[in-house]
């Protein structure tokens, strides 16, 4: 809420319900806490918070987007997730032959010995494989092959023989998309680690956060931003007490980051485009929500 209002915010590690809540708690001392608070009062942080708030004003509220996606997902179940026995009930199970069963239908069939309970599988009607993002090209190749084979096998097990050819043709697209995304993630992470401590940011970690146009604009602007940082950042680093050596190192680091950003321009374009094409194919084949 503070950042949305254009006010700088300090995240303090606590012993919470998850490990991410306590990140850095072992190194936290009273002196470091005071230092971070004083640093937060500097004008550049206030200006950065205001820029962040301005960017948020152009985004749709998260609750609206969430509700829209829930309604789209329910629409998929309404069209394609009905029980084969009781059409008025949603299906939650599938048989080895691909028949979709509701909880009531599955219970009756199992009780009467028509279906074995161990043969029933949870109905995975809507898939979100893009939430699994490879961190490098090798992992992307492995995940891509696994995703492609899984899609082909599931289509065969479900008795969707008409879509089997489409699954096979789509396999190459899936593998290429995962490999390109892995390379994009790796280069993006390296750029993040080499970035100046003022405004580090990762774009590849949550690709669904941004639109396709936004992602392309980030990729195109990145080399220019990194090149400019070699001139603009050294004085900032010197003023913030980072030391003369770190300020001097910013110039060669900016050159390295510019070259990496240029390389990442091709990888990011391929990864982002192929992943969105893969999602479009999944929607066309009934594996993703379709608007309307």
C-alpha positions in Angstrom: 0.0 0.0 0.0 2.9 2.4 0.7 4.4 1.8 -2.7 1.0 2.2 -4.4 0.8 5.6 -2.6 4.2 6.6 -3.8 6.0 6.2 -0.4 9.2 4.3 0.0 8.9 1.0 1.9 11.3 -1.1 3.9 10.7 -4.8 4.1 11.8 -6.1 7.5 12.5 -9.9 7.8 10.4 -11.7 10.4 10.0 -15.3 11.6 6.8 -16.0 9.6 5.0 -18.9 8.2 7.4 -19.3 5.3 11.1 -19.2 4.8 10.9 -16.2 2.5 9.5 -14.1 5.4 12.8 -14.5 7.3 15.2 -13.9 4.5 18.1 -11.9 5.9 17.0 -12.1 9.5 20.3 -13.6 10.7 22.2 -10.6 9.4 19.8 -8.0 10.7 21.1 -5.8 13.6 19.9 -2.6 15.1 22.7 -0.7 13.3 21.8 -2.1 9.9 18.1 -1.5 10.5 18.8 2.2 11.3 21.1 2.5 8.3 18.4 1.2 6.0 15.8 3.5 7.4 18.1 6.5 7.0 18.9 5.4 3.4 15.2 5.2 2.7 14.8 8.9 3.6 17.0 10.0 0.7 15.4 11.9 -2.2 16.2 9.3 -4.9 14.2 6.6 -3.1 11.2 8.9 -2.8 11.5 9.7 -6.5 11.7 6.0 -7.3 8.6 5.2 -5.2 6.7 8.0 -7.0 7.7 6.5 -10.4 6.6 3.1 -9.2 3.2 4.4 -8.1 2.7 6.1 -11.4 3.4 2.8 -13.2 0.8 1.1 -11.0 -1.9 3.6 -11.9 -1.8 2.2 -15.5 -2.4 -1.4 -14.4 -5.8 -3.0 -13.8 -6.6 -3.9 -10.2 -5.4 -7.4 -9.3 -8.8 -8.4 -7.9 -10.5 -7.6 -11.3 -7.9 -9.7 -13.2 -8.2 -12.6 -10.7 -12.0 -12.6 -10.9 -11.9 -12.5 -14.7 -9.6 -15.5 -14.9 -11.7 -17.4 -12.4 -14.8 -16.8 -14.5 -12.9 -17.9 -17.7 -11.8 -21.1 -16.0 -15.3 -21.8 -14.8 -16.5 -21.3 -18.4 -14.1 -24.1 -19.5 -15.6 -26.5 -16.9 -19.1 -25.4 -17.9 -18.4 -26.3 -21.6 -16.1 -29.2 -21.4 -16.1 -30.5 -17.8 -19.5 -32.0 -17.4 -20.1 -35.5 -16.0 -20.7 -38.2 -18.7 -23.4 -39.8 -16.5 -25.1 -36.8 -14.8 -24.7 -33.9 -17.2 -25.8 -31.4 -14.6 -22.8 -32.1 -12.3 -19.2 -31.1 -12.8 -16.7 -33.9 -13.4 -13.8 -34.3 -11.1 -12.6 -37.8 -12.1 -11.7 -39.5 -15.4 -11.5 -43.2 -16.3 -8.7 -44.8 -18.3 -11.0 -44.6 -21.3 -11.3 -40.9 -20.9 -14.9 -40.7 -19.5 -15.4 -37.8 -17.2 -17.3 -38.6 -13.9 -18.7 -36.5 -11.1 -18.2 -37.5 -7.5 -21.6 -39.0 -7.3 -21.2 -41.0 -10.5 -17.8 -42.2 -9.5 -19.1 -43.4 -6.1 -22.0 -45.3 -7.6 -19.9 -47.0 -10.3 -17.2 -48.0 -7.8 -19.7 -49.3 -5.3 -21.3 -51.4 -8.0 -18.0 -52.7 -9.3 -18.3 -51.1 -12.7 -15.1 -49.0 -12.2 -12.1 -49.7 -10.0 -11.3 -46.8 -7.6 -7.6 -47.1 -8.2 -8.2 -46.6 -12.0 -9.7 -43.2 -11.4 -7.5 -40.1 -12.0 -8.2 -36.5 -11.0 -9.5 -34.5 -14.0 -6.9 -32.0 -15.0 -9.1 -30.0 -17.4 -7.3 -26.6 -17.2 -3.5 -26.5 -17.2 -1.1 -23.8 -16.4 2.3 -25.1 -17.4 3.8 -21.7 -17.9 3.9 -21.3 -14.1 6.9 -23.7 -14.3 9.7 -21.6 -15.7 13.1 -23.1 -16.5 16.2 -21.3 -15.2 18.5 -22.3 -18.0 18.4 -23.8 -21.5 19.3 -27.4 -20.3 16.6 -27.4 -17.7 14.3 -25.9 -20.4 15.1 -28.8 -22.7 14.3 -31.4 -20.1 11.1 -29.7 -19.0 10.0 -29.1 -22.6 10.5 -32.7 -23.5 8.6 -33.8 -20.4 5.8 -31.4 -21.0 5.5 -32.4 -24.7 5.6 -36.2 -23.9 3.1 -35.8 -21.1 0.7 -33.9 -23.3 0.9 -36.6 -26.0 0.5 -39.5 -23.5 -2.4 -37.8 -21.7 -4.2 -37.2 -25.0 -3.7 -40.9 -25.9 -4.9 -42.1 -22.5 -7.9 -39.9 -22.6 -9.0 -41.4 -25.9 -8.7 -38.0 -27.7 -7.2 -39.7 -30.9 -8.4 -36.8 -33.0 -6.1 -34.4 -31.1 -3.1 -36.9 -31.0 -1.6 -35.5 -34.2 -2.0 -32.0 -33.0 -0.2 -32.9 -29.7 2.7 -34.4 -31.7 3.0 -31.3 -33.9 2.8 -29.1 -30.9 5.6 -31.0 -29.1 8.4 -29.2 -31.1 6.9 -25.8 -30.3 6.7 -26.7 -26.6 10.3 -27.8 -26.5 11.6 -24.7 -28.4 9.5 -22.5 -26.1 11.0 -24.0 -22.9 14.6 -23.9 -24.2 14.3 -20.2 -25.3 12.6 -19.3 -22.0 15.4 -21.0 -20.1 18.0 -19.0 -22.0 16.0 -15.8 -21.4 15.7 -16.6 -17.7 19.5 -17.3 -17.4 20.5 -14.1 -19.1 18.0 -12.1 -17.1 19.3 -13.5 -13.9 22.9 -12.7 -14.8 21.9 -9.1 -15.7 20.1 -8.9 -12.3 23.2 -10.0 -10.4 25.4 -7.6 -12.3 23.0 -4.7 -12.0 23.8 -1.6 -9.9 22.3 -1.9 -6.4 19.9 1.1 -7.1 17.3 -0.5 -9.3 17.7 -4.2 -9.8 14.7 -5.9 -11.4 13.8 -9.3 -12.8 11.4 -9.5 -15.7 11.6 -13.2 -16.5 10.4 -14.5 -13.2 6.7 -13.7 -13.7 6.0 -13.5 -17.5 2.3 -13.5 -16.9 2.6 -10.2 -15.0 3.3 -8.2 -18.1 1.6 -8.0 -21.5 3.4 -9.1 -24.7 3.9 -5.4 -25.7 5.3 -4.6 -22.2 7.8 -7.5 -22.4 9.0 -6.5 -25.8 9.4 -2.9 -24.7 11.4 -4.0 -21.7 13.7 -6.0 -24.0 14.2 -3.2 -26.5 14.9 -0.6 -23.8 17.2 -2.8 -21.7 20.4 -2.2 -23.8 19.9 1.5 -23.9 19.2 1.6 -20.1 22.3 -0.4 -19.4 24.5 1.7 -21.7 23.2 4.9 -20.0 23.9 3.4 -16.6 27.7 3.6 -17.3 27.4 7.3 -17.3 24.6 8.0 -14.8 25.2 5.4 -12.1 28.8 6.0 -11.0 28.0 9.4 -9.4 25.0 7.9 -7.7 27.0 5.1 -6.3 29.7 7.5 -5.1 27.1 9.7 -3.3 25.5 6.7 -1.6 28.7 5.6 0.0 29.4 2.5 -2.1 33.0 3.4 -2.5 35.2 4.8 -5.3 36.1 1.3 -6.6 32.5 0.2 -6.9 31.7 3.5 -8.7 34.6 3.0 -11.1 33.7 -0.6 -11.8 30.2 0.5 -12.9 31.6 1.6 -16.3 33.0 -1.8 -17.5 30.0 -3.6 -15.9 27.6 -1.4 -17.8 29.4 -2.4 -21.1 29.1 -6.1 -20.1 25.4 -5.7 -19.2 24.7 -3.9 -22.5 26.2 -6.8 -24.5 24.2 -9.3 -22.4 21.0 -7.2 -22.9 21.5 -7.2 -26.6 21.9 -11.0 -26.6 18.9 -11.3 -24.3 16.9 -9.2 -26.8 16.9 -12.2 -29.2 16.4 -14.8 -26.5 13.7 -12.9 -24.8 11.8 -12.2 -28.0 12.0 -15.9 -29.0 11.1 -17.1 -25.5 8.2 -14.7 -24.9 6.7 -15.2 -28.4 7.0 -19.0 -28.4 5.5 -19.4 -24.9 2.5 -17.2 -25.9 2.1 -19.3 -29.1 2.2 -22.4 -27.0 -0.5 -21.0 -24.7 -2.6 -20.1 -27.8 -2.3 -23.7 -29.1 -3.3 -25.0 -25.6 -6.4 -22.8 -25.6 -7.3 -23.9 -29.1 -7.1 -27.5 -28.0 -9.3 -26.9 -24.9 -6.5 -27.1 -22.3 -6.7 -23.4 -21.3 -9.5 -21.0 -20.5 -10.8 -19.1 -23.6 -12.3 -15.7 -23.1 -16.0 -15.7 -23.7 
